[in-house]
Amino acid sequence: MAKTIAVLGLGIIGSRAADCLRKDGHLVRCWNRTPMDREDICDTAVEACAGSDFVALYLKDGIAVREVFEKIKPSLNPQQVVLNHSTIDLETTNWLHAQCQEVGCGFLDSPFTGSKVAAGEGSLVYYVGGDKETLVLSHPVLEATSKEIKHLGPVGSATIVKLATNLISASTVQALSEALAITKSHGIDSKVFTESVLSNACGSVLAKMKLPTMADGDYDTHFSMENMLKDSRFALKLADDAGIDLPGIRTTSECMQNRCEKGDARLDFSALFKAYE
Ligand SMILES: NC(=O)c1ccc[n+]([C@@H]2O[C@H](COP(=O)([O-])OP(=O)(O)OC[C@H]3O[C@@H](n4cnc5c(N)ncnc54)[C@H](OP(=O)(O)O)[C@@H]3O)[C@@H](O)[C@H]2O)c1
């Protein structure tokens, strides 16, 4: 049955998710901090949420989520469900859950994996933390933008898993950059190297996606350097809280910070390779 969905945050993913929801027959009401020219755009987040069954957040980070939620909170009601798809820190996930409990509305901790292309095709994969009843209620909405929905446990579990998997992706792209740098500098053709990696156990979907574009110096943004940097910091905070040292992602995080300081914040995070160009 068609639902009314407020989509807040129309960046790389939110704009495409909103299109998929509309194509699936839902009534979509969007809002973005920077005004945008779209048929379904509302002037304020409160206006977008009015009368909606679901509020889907595709915002940058914890700061954005807190700012936007504080604006919409007084207008929310217990019949609504808030779906947070932004990758945020665990503290903000728990804060958002508590805020929704105060309102009496449903809440799912539901970050995703899949990038610009997957979002355009409606084939994201959601990691979900929350109760089963809210997930069952939200299923038709999540399905419209995804190919898989994985229920991981209570609120917080999806945030933790999402940050852990991004730790792997950031570290992998740093490793690919280093490997591409040494092979190139010793005269190995980048196509030969890419094919060799893909025949190796270390080959991965990420390597297949990123190595050819890195070798071509194409850093068209699918997932930005600044967003991967924030996620590395959230992962480091999880480690800190658990008393664990993570030297690998700490170094990669510093490399991403260097690239951001050099003006590459809005490029794809595979621009880590620019350090070796
Ligand atoms: N792209 C990917 O491949 C990918 C994959 C997995 C997870 N994610 C996560 O999904 C979320 C969205 O990703 P994205 O790639 O779409 O990011 P993005 O293109 O950087 O878009 C970020 C969105 O957040 C808004 N925003 C930022 N700060 C705000 C604030 N203080 N108040 C209100 N709105 C604010 C931006 O609005 P403005 O237009 O006004 O700046 C924009 O709509 C992020 O948490 C990201 O880490 C992304």
The ligand as an SDF file (V2000), in Angstrom:
LIG
                    3D

 48 52  0  0  0  0  0  0  0  0999 V2000
   27.4260    7.8330   -0.9820 N   0  0  0  0  0  0  0  0  0  0  0  0
   27.5950    6.5940   -0.5360 C   0  0  0  0  0  0  0  0  0  0  0  0
   28.1070    5.7460   -1.2530 O   0  0  0  0  0  0  0  0  0  0  0  0
   27.1490    6.1810    0.8520 C   0  0  0  0  0  0  0  0  0  0  0  0
   27.1780    4.8120    1.1620 C   0  0  0  0  0  0  0  0  0  0  0  0
   26.8000    4.3900    2.4370 C   0  0  0  0  0  0  0  0  0  0  0  0
   26.4200    5.3360    3.3780 C   0  0  0  0  0  0  0  0  0  0  0  0
   26.3960    6.6640    3.0640 N   0  0  0  0  0  0  0  0  0  0  0  0
   25.9750    7.6160    4.1140 C   0  0  0  0  0  0  0  0  0  0  0  0
   24.6850    8.1180    3.7990 O   0  0  0  0  0  0  0  0  0  0  0  0
   24.5860    9.4860    4.1910 C   0  0  0  0  0  0  0  0  0  0  0  0
   24.2890   10.3300    2.9490 C   0  0  0  0  0  0  0  0  0  0  0  0
   25.3460   10.1010    2.0280 O   0  0  0  0  0  0  0  0  0  0  0  0
   25.5140   10.9590    0.6840 P   0  0  0  0  0  0  0  0  0  0  0  0
   26.6090   10.3200   -0.0730 O   0  0  0  0  0  0  0  0  0  0  0  0
   24.1970   11.1870    0.0620 O   0  0  0  0  0  0  0  0  0  0  0  0
   26.0710   12.3120    1.3340 O   0  0  0  0  0  0  0  0  0  0  0  0
   26.1490   13.7680    0.6940 P   0  0  0  0  0  0  0  0  0  0  0  0
   26.0200   13.7080   -0.7780 O   0  0  0  0  0  0  0  0  0  0  0  0
   27.3360   14.3860    1.3360 O   0  0  0  0  0  0  0  0  0  0  0  0
   24.8080   14.4750    1.2460 O   0  0  0  0  0  0  0  0  0  0  0  0
   24.7270   14.8710    2.5940 C   0  0  0  0  0  0  0  0  0  0  0  0
   23.3550   15.4680    2.8530 C   0  0  0  0  0  0  0  0  0  0  0  0
   23.3110   15.9280    4.2200 O   0  0  0  0  0  0  0  0  0  0  0  0
   22.8870   17.2930    4.2260 C   0  0  0  0  0  0  0  0  0  0  0  0
   23.4560   17.9940    5.3730 N   0  0  0  0  0  0  0  0  0  0  0  0
   24.7560   18.0740    5.7410 C   0  0  0  0  0  0  0  0  0  0  0  0
   24.8710   18.7830    6.8820 N   0  0  0  0  0  0  0  0  0  0  0  0
   23.6130   19.1670    7.2290 C   0  0  0  0  0  0  0  0  0  0  0  0
   23.0770   19.9090    8.3150 C   0  0  0  0  0  0  0  0  0  0  0  0
   23.8680   20.3810    9.2880 N   0  0  0  0  0  0  0  0  0  0  0  0
   21.7410   20.1080    8.3550 N   0  0  0  0  0  0  0  0  0  0  0  0
   20.9370   19.6050    7.3770 C   0  0  0  0  0  0  0  0  0  0  0  0
   21.3790   18.8820    6.3260 N   0  0  0  0  0  0  0  0  0  0  0  0
   22.7110   18.6620    6.2600 C   0  0  0  0  0  0  0  0  0  0  0  0
   23.3670   17.8610    2.9110 C   0  0  0  0  0  0  0  0  0  0  0  0
   22.6590   19.0340    2.6100 O   0  0  0  0  0  0  0  0  0  0  0  0
   23.3090   20.1950    1.6910 P   0  0  0  0  0  0  0  0  0  0  0  0
   22.9700   19.8140    0.2810 O   0  0  0  0  0  0  0  0  0  0  0  0
   22.6570   21.4210    2.1530 O   0  0  0  0  0  0  0  0  0  0  0  0
   24.8010   20.1740    1.9730 O   0  0  0  0  0  0  0  0  0  0  0  0
   23.0250   16.6920    1.9700 C   0  0  0  0  0  0  0  0  0  0  0  0
   21.6570   16.6780    1.6650 O   0  0  0  0  0  0  0  0  0  0  0  0
   25.9130    9.8300    4.8610 C   0  0  0  0  0  0  0  0  0  0  0  0
   25.8110    9.6260    6.2430 O   0  0  0  0  0  0  0  0  0  0  0  0
   26.8810    8.8170    4.2490 C   0  0  0  0  0  0  0  0  0  0  0  0
   27.9910    8.5600    5.0870 O   0  0  0  0  0  0  0  0  0  0  0  0
   26.7450    7.0980    1.8170 C   0  0  0  0  0  0  0  0  0  0  0  0
  1  2  1  0
  2  3  2  0
  2  4  1  0
  4  5  1  0
  4 48  2  0
  5  6  2  0
  6  7  1  0
  7  8  2  0
  8  9  1  0
  8 48  1  0
  9 10  1  0
  9 46  1  0
 10 11  1  0
 11 12  1  0
 11 44  1  0
 12 13  1  0
 13 14  1  0
 14 15  2  0
 14 16  1  0
 14 17  1  0
 17 18  1  0
 18 19  2  0
 18 20  1  0
 18 21  1  0
 21 22  1  0
 22 23  1  0
 23 24  1  0
 23 42  1  0
 24 25  1  0
 25 26  1  0
 25 36  1  0
 26 27  1  0
 26 35  1  0
 27 28  2  0
 28 29  1  0
 29 30  1  0
 29 35  2  0
 30 31  1  0
 30 32  2  0
 32 33  1  0
 33 34  2  0
 34 35  1  0
 36 37  1  0
 36 42  1  0
 37 38  1  0
 38 39  2  0
 38 40  1  0
 38 41  1  0
 42 43  1  0
 44 45  1  0
 44 46  1  0
 46 47  1  0
M  CHG  2   8   1  16  -1
M  END
$$$$
